[in-house]
Amino acid sequence: MDQTVELTLEQEFMLKDFAFQVQKMSLEQAREFLIDQHRNMLIQKLIFQNLLKHEWNLDPDVDLAIS
């Protein structure tokens, strides 16, 4: 996987806006936000894995419902 992935102009703008918002956070707010974002990334990874398993028929009993 030696491909470079570049953000779109819109994504670059969103990233700059996000960085500005983070700068205004307290340390405690930033820590809580980081933990929440990590949890969301784990959920997203699980969803992608389940979708691929389902699409590739690797596990016919995959339950796509995430609570």
VMD Tcl script that draws the C-alpha trace (Angstrom):
set ca {
  {0.00 0.00 0.00}
  {2.37 2.63 -1.22}
  {-0.30 4.93 -2.63}
  {-0.52 8.53 -1.53}
  {-3.96 9.76 -0.70}
  {-4.62 13.45 -0.91}
  {-7.51 15.32 0.64}
  {-9.92 17.25 -1.51}
  {-10.01 21.03 -1.22}
  {-13.22 20.73 0.81}
  {-11.58 18.22 3.17}
  {-8.56 20.50 3.57}
  {-10.90 23.33 4.55}
  {-12.72 21.06 7.02}
  {-9.38 20.03 8.52}
  {-8.30 23.66 9.00}
  {-11.66 24.47 10.61}
  {-11.33 21.43 12.88}
  {-7.81 22.46 13.91}
  {-9.11 25.93 14.80}
  {-11.88 24.41 16.96}
  {-9.42 22.09 18.72}
  {-7.18 25.04 19.58}
  {-10.08 26.58 21.52}
  {-10.66 23.42 23.60}
  {-9.41 22.94 27.12}
  {-7.02 20.04 27.71}
  {-9.80 18.03 29.35}
  {-12.20 18.69 26.45}
  {-9.52 17.65 23.97}
  {-8.85 14.41 25.86}
  {-12.55 13.52 25.99}
  {-12.92 14.37 22.32}
  {-9.91 12.23 21.38}
  {-11.29 9.23 23.27}
  {-14.68 9.67 21.59}
  {-13.08 9.94 18.15}
  {-11.05 6.78 18.74}
  {-14.23 4.93 19.71}
  {-15.91 6.18 16.53}
  {-12.96 5.00 14.44}
  {-13.18 1.53 16.00}
  {-16.91 1.38 15.24}
  {-16.27 2.52 11.66}
  {-13.63 -0.18 11.22}
  {-16.04 -2.82 12.52}
  {-18.75 -1.63 10.13}
  {-16.36 -1.78 7.16}
  {-15.20 -5.26 8.16}
  {-18.76 -6.52 8.46}
  {-19.78 -4.95 5.15}
  {-16.84 -6.55 3.36}
  {-17.52 -9.93 4.94}
  {-21.11 -9.66 3.83}
  {-20.26 -8.48 0.29}
  {-17.60 -11.15 -0.19}
  {-19.80 -13.85 1.37}
  {-17.13 -14.70 3.92}
  {-19.56 -14.97 6.79}
  {-23.23 -15.39 5.82}
  {-24.34 -14.93 9.43}
  {-22.85 -11.44 9.82}
  {-25.22 -9.14 11.65}
  {-24.77 -5.68 10.15}
  {-26.62 -3.99 13.00}
  {-24.21 -2.07 15.23}
  {-25.53 -0.83 18.54}
}
mol new
graphics top color blue
foreach p $ca { graphics top sphere $p radius 0.5 }
foreach p [lrange $ca 0 end-1] q [lrange $ca 1 end] { graphics top cylinder $p $q radius 0.2 }
display resetview
